[in-house]
């Protein structure tokens, strides 16, 4: 388990051109991780991905913060994606103050499974507030009961 990572003030563009399934910023089994102030654009899958394991169980992932990022032009080739994408139970985690555009229209994948913020399987423990999106675009796949979205 990686912990106390900081990924901040980066400009990331045209990432994952050879392996379309990679996010521009991907953090799997992490805790106490800060992803903030980054500009992410032109990505074939998700912009910022945090979490792994597809589990509602306590796994050690916790207290992760995704704040103040700008994510545009993502899901260019794949779907089941998000500008910000989360997976599994991560108590005490936060998504706030991000600016996220709508997904790019993929040329052959359906975009009905691409969202500004996508809470994939068993995402739980997040408080989500103050994010700017052109429309409220959240995706859910079996989220937990402790996911708080403050409007």
HELIX and SHEET records of a PDB file:
HELIX    1   1 UNK A  111  UNK A  113  5                                   3    
SHEET    1   A 2 UNK A   2  UNK A   3  0                                        
SHEET    2   A 2 UNK A  30  UNK A  31  1                                        
SHEET    1   B 6 UNK A   6  UNK A   8  0                                        
SHEET    2   B 6 UNK A  34  UNK A  36  1                                        
SHEET    3   B 6 UNK A  65  UNK A  67  1                                        
SHEET    4   B 6 UNK A  89  UNK A  96  1                                        
SHEET    5   B 6 UNK A 124  UNK A 129  1                                        
SHEET    6   B 6 UNK A 148  UNK A 150  1                                        
SHEET    1   C 5 UNK A  11  UNK A  13  0                                        
SHEET    2   C 5 UNK A  39  UNK A  41  1                                        
SHEET    3   C 5 UNK A  70  UNK A  72  1                                        
SHEET    4   C 5 UNK A  99  UNK A 100  1                                        
SHEET    5   C 5 UNK A 132  UNK A 133  1                                        
SHEET    1   D 5 UNK A  25  UNK A  27  0                                        
SHEET    2   D 5 UNK A  48  UNK A  50  1                                        
SHEET    3   D 5 UNK A  81  UNK A  86  1                                        
SHEET    4   D 5 UNK A 114  UNK A 119  1                                        
SHEET    5   D 5 UNK A 138  UNK A 140  1                                        
END                                                                             
